[in-house]
Amino acid sequence: MYSIKAIASLTGLGPETLRAWERRYRIIVPQRDENAHRFYSQLDLEKLLLLADLTRQGHAISKLSGLSVEELQKLSLPATVVTDHTLAFTEQIVQALQDYRIDRCEQLLKRALLASEPLVYLRDILSPTLTSVGELWHEGKINVAQEHMFSACVKRILLGMVNNIRSISANRPGILFATPSGDRHEFGILMCCLLAAEQHYNCYYLGPSVPAADMLDAARKLKVDIIVLSLIKTPPEPETEAALNAVVTAAKAEKFNIWLGGHGVEYWQGQYPDLARYCEMIANIDGFYSKAVRWRVGVRE
């Protein structure tokens, strides 16, 4: 969590500006400690960084106030980010999928990974490609078998990279990756697992839809410091919501750090502010990478 002083330093926004934005536009609703002092989550920081950047570019805060973090990210990115290279790459992937050439898909994915830094690969190549393949499936341009083959290929490559990098040491922080019961979207935690392995964490990947009791048992036995969870659907299924609440409630008593990311984060944070204050909200893969680097070297706010 961040104090208003820390937020002002990191974003370049003065405390007066922050208070005015909160009062006039309800852009951020910070949590309060027992002394009524404001404190902000990682997700709040990510949103304020985007707002600070966009207002410096000339955008009116009144026009930005109703936008989500994802919408602000799209607005802040140059229009050319997902163009020539990514589009050409996606076209090759789709052609290979339509021909059931999963070997070709794997070759393309591995070649792109070897040519890029992991963060750049995950953010600028793999993530938009996954989105495009999902959209094509919804449009009926690829079928379920092809989409599942591609998903299995991506999972195999990412876990292979994690296992190549991964080594366990008693001197390293432990980090566990899972999604709560009922949420089967695992690519977010898979990508974060690769980045954490690169930062020399002890990484434990449990996968999707893990019951709360089993997740907590693993966290205790493996002696992890951090549990990373992904929440995609908005609103989440009742089963998922209940599982997440159970994990966070237990984790706060047992001093596990909870990092929570995904499209459903803002909704859940609004529904359960008392539980959300015990979590670090991760807005995107850049936010996870930054948080992991800072935590690894002992910068914990």
N, C-alpha and C positions, 0 to 999 in steps of 0.2 A: 504494500500500500504506500501511497505517496502523500506527503503533506502539501498544502497549498504553496508553500515556499519552494518545495522540490518541483512541483508542476510548473510554477512560474519560471524557474531556472531552466528546465528542460524544454519548454515551449517558447519562451520569450514573451509570453503573455503576462502582463502585470496582474497582481492579485485583484486590483480594482476591476480590470477587464473581465477576469474570470467570474467575479461575483456578479457583475452586470449581466454577463451572458446567462448565468444561472437564473438570475432573477427575471430577466426580460423574456428569455427564449426557452428556458428549461432544457438547455442543450445537455447539461450534465446535472445529475442529482447526486452530489457526493454523499458518502456515508458520514456519520458523526461518531466521535468517540464519547466517552463518559463526560468529558469536559466541553462537549459541543463543538470541538474542533473538526474542521473538514478533513477527510482523507479520501484519496482517489485510487481507483483500481488501475491495473495495466490497460484494460480496455478503455477507461476514461482517458488515460494518457494518450493512447493511440488516436482516439477521436480528436482530442484537443490538438495534437500535433498536425493532423490533417486540416483541421479548421484554421490553425495558425498559418499554415502554408497557403491555403486557398485564399484567405483574406488578404495575405500579402500579395497574391497574384491579382487582386482587384475584385474578388467575389464578395458580394454583400453578405454579412452574417445573417441577416434576416432571410435570405434565400437559401442559406445552407442549414438553417436551424432544424428543419424537419427531416433532413436526410440521415440515413443509416450510415454506419461505418463503411459498409460495402459500397454504397452509392458515393460516398465521399472519396473512397479509394479510386473508383472509376473516373471520377471527375478530376482527380489529381494526377492521374497517369496520362502521359502523352498518348495521343491516338495511334501512334505507330508501334506501341509496345507489342501488341499481338497482331503482327501483320505478316510480312513476307516470310521470315524464317519459320515462325510457328505455324502459319497457315500451310506452307509447303510441307512441313513435317507432318501435320495432321492429315493432309491429303494422301501422303504416302502410307500412313498408318491405316487410314480408312480403306484405301485400295487393297492393302495387304489383308485386312480383315475380311473384306468382301470376297476375296479369293481364298479365304481360310488359310492364309500364309502366316500362321502365328510365329514361325521361325523368322520370317522377315520382320514382323513387329518387334520381336525380341532383339534382333540385330540393330534395328533403327533406334530403339530405346537405349540399348547399351552404348552405341556409338555416340549418341547425344550426351549421355552421362559422362563418358570418358573425355568429351571435348569441353565440359563445363565444370565450374565449381558447383558443389551440391546444392547450395542455396539458389543459385541462378537457374540450374537445371529444374529444380522442383517448382520454383515460382514462375519462371518465364517459359518453360517448355512443357514439363509434365502436367502441371495443374491446368493450364488452358486446353491441353490435348484431352485430358480426362473429361473436362467440361464439354468439349466438342463431341466426343464419342457418346457421352450421355445424351446430348441433345439429338444426335443422329438416331440413337435408339428410340427416343421418344417420337421422332418423326417417322419411324419405320424404315429408315434407310439402312440400318443394320439390324440384325435380329438378336434375340436373347442369347443364342449360342455364341455368336460372334462377340457380343458385349462381355459375356462371362469369360470367354477365352482371353480377351484383352485384359480384363480385371485380374485374372489369375497370372497372366504374364507380368503385369506391373508389380503385383504382390511378390512374385518370385524374385524379380530383379531387386526390388527394394530390400527385402529381407536378406537376400544374398549379399548385398552391399553392407548391411548392418552386421551380418555374421563375419564378413571379411575384416571389418574394422574393430568389431567388439572384442574386448577382453575385460575380464572381471578383476578388480583390485580392491582390497579392503580400504585403500586410501581414497577411493573415488566416491562421489555421491551416487546414490542409486535412484533410478527413475523408472517408473512403471507406466505402460501405455495400455489403455483399454477404452471401450465405450460401454456405457451402462446398458443393462438389460433392455432389449427391444430396439436398440439403435445399432443397425448393421453397417453403417457407413464408416469404413476403417481407413480410407486413404489419407485423411488428415493426420491421424495418429501415426500411420506408417511413415509419412514424410517427416514428421517431427522426430520420430525414432531414429531415422537416419542422421538428421542434424545433431541430435544428442549424442549418438555414437561418435560422430566426428569430433565432438567437443570432449570426448573421453569420459562420459558418464558410464556407469554400469547400467546398461539398458535391458529392460525386461518387457517383452512385447506379449501381451495376453490376447489381443485381438478384439473383435466386436462382440457386443451383447453378453457381457460378463456379469453374472449375478453379484450383487453388492457384497454378500457374505464371502463369496469366493475371492473377489477382488481384494477385500480387506485382509483375508487370511494370507493371500500371496504377499501383500505389502508388508505384513508383519514378519512372515517367515524370511522374506528376502531382505528385510531391514532397509527398505527404500526410504529416501528422503522426500520424494515428490511423486504424486500420482497425476498423470496427464490424462484428461478425459475430453472426449469430443461429443458435442451435442448438435445434431444437424437439423432435425425436423422442428418447425415452428408452427403451432405449439407442439411440444414433444408428446408422445403417447403417454397415457397415465402410468404404465409400467415403467417407462424410462424415467419419468419425472420422479416417481417414488424411489427408484433405485439410486438415482443421483442424490436425492435428498438424504437417503440412508448413508451413502458413502461420505458425503460432506459432514453430516452430523457426527459420524464416528471418527472421521479424520481430524476434526477440530479438537476432539477430546484426546486423541492419541498423537497429536502434533505432527501429522503428515501435512505437507504442503500440497494444496490442490491447485493445479493449473487447468483451466477450462477454456476450450475454444470451440469454434464451429458456428454455423449460421443461427443456431438456437440460443446462443449465449445471452444476447440482449433481452430476449423474451424471459428466459429463466431468471436472469438477474432482477428484472422488474417484478416478477412474481414472488421471489423469495429473497428480499434484500438482506434479511438477517443472516441467512446462510451464505449469500453471495459475498458478504464482507470477509469471510474466511477463505475466499478463493482469489487467485490471480486470474483475471480475465485476459485471454490472449486473442487479439483481434484477427491476426493473420499469420502466415508463416514467417514473415519478417519479424513480427512481434515475438513469436516463439524463439526465433534465433537470437534476437537481442536479449531476451530474458534469460535464455540458457547460458549465453556468454557471460552476462553480468553475475548470475547466480554462481556460476562455476568459479569465478574469481573472488567471490565473497561480497559482491555488491547486492545487498538484499534490503529492499525498502518496503 
